[in-house]
Amino acid sequence: MNDNKKILTYCPNFYKIINFKPISYDELTDKLIRMYKEYIFRVDLNNELDIEKIKNLDEALSKYIDDYIFRKELKKEILLVKVKNDCKDILKFFIDKIISIFNKYKESSTRVIYISRWI
C-alpha cells in the first residue's frame, strides 16, 4: 500500500473535509483545509506521534465543519495566535494550535451539561 492510501486510513474524514464548501467570504476555512491537506501528506508514517497528530487534526477539522459553535471558537482563537520569529515550521506550529484549541473545546463542552426545564 502506498503512503497516501495509508495516510487516508488514519484520516476517515478526509473527503468530507476537502469537499466542504465554505461561504464565499470565509477565507480562514479555505486556509485551514489547505493546511490540513499539506500537513497530512508530509508526515512520517514511522513516527507514532505524527500519526496521532493527523488523527487528532482530522477529528478537529471534522468537528469544525459539523459544529458551528466550535467553528466560531476556533476562528476567534486562531486569530489571536502569535508566531515567534524563531519558529522553524509555521505549519506544524498552527496544526499544534488547532489541536490544542480542539482539546480545550472538547474538555469544556463535555463538562457543560444543559438541563432544560419544561413548565
N, C-alpha and C positions, 0 to 999 in steps of 0.2 A: 504494500500500500504506500503510495507516495505521501510526502509530508503534508500537502494541502488537505488531502482527504482525512488524514489522521487528525489534523487540527480541527476540522469540521466536526469530528466525532466528539470533541471536547466543547464545541460551541453549538448546542442544539438550536439556538435561536438566531443563527447567522442569517438565514434568508429573511426571517421576519424583520430583523434589524436593517439589513441593507436595502430591503424593498419598501421601507417606511417612507412615506412622502409627507414631509412636514409642511406647514402652511408657508406661503410664499415669503414672508418677511422673517422667518425663523432661520437665521444663518448659523446659530450655535448648534442646532441639531445636525445640520449638514456636516459641520466640522467634527462633531463627536462621532458621527458614523464613519467619516474618513479616517479619523484617528483609530477607531476600532479596527477597521479593515487593515490599515497599515501595521498596527501593533500585533494582531494575532498571527499574521503571516511572517513575522520576523522573529518569533520566539524560538528558543532552543527546546526541542521536544525531549531532550535528555535531561533537562532540568525540571525537577518536580515543582519548584517554586514558580517557574514560568507557566507551567501547565495550570497550576492552581490560580494564578493571576488571570489567565484567559478565561477560565471557568467563571471566576467572580465578575470579570468585566462583562462577559456575555449575559450573566444574570442581571447585572446592574443596568445595562442598556435595554434589556428586555423589560425590566421594571420601568425604566424611563419612558419607553414607548407606551406601556399599558396604563401607567398610573400618573394622572395629571398632577397630583399633589407632589409626588417625587420629582416630576419633571420641573415643576416650578421651584422646588427646593434646590435641585442640582443647578439650575440656571442661576439662581441667586448666589449660591456658594461658589460656583466655578468662576464667576466674575470677580470674586474677592481674593482669588489665589494670586500670590506674589511669587514670581520666579526669581531666584537669586542669580547673580551674574556668573557664578562659578558652576552652575548646573550643566552637567555634561550631556544629559539626554533629556530634553524637554518633553518628548513624547512619553517616555517612561514616567517622568515626574507627574504629568497630567493624568495618566492612567492610574497611578497610585492615589492621586487625589480623588478621582472619580470613585474608586473602590472604597476609599476611606469615607467619603460622603455617603455612599450607599450603605456601608456598615453602620454608620451613625443613624441614618434614617431607619434602617431595619430594627435597630435596638429601640429607638424611640417609638416607632409605630407598633411594635409588638407589645410594648408596655402599656400603651394607652388603650383603654377599653371604654368604648362608648356604650352607655346604657340608656336606651330610650325609655321613656315612661309614657304610657298611654293614660289619658284621664277619661 
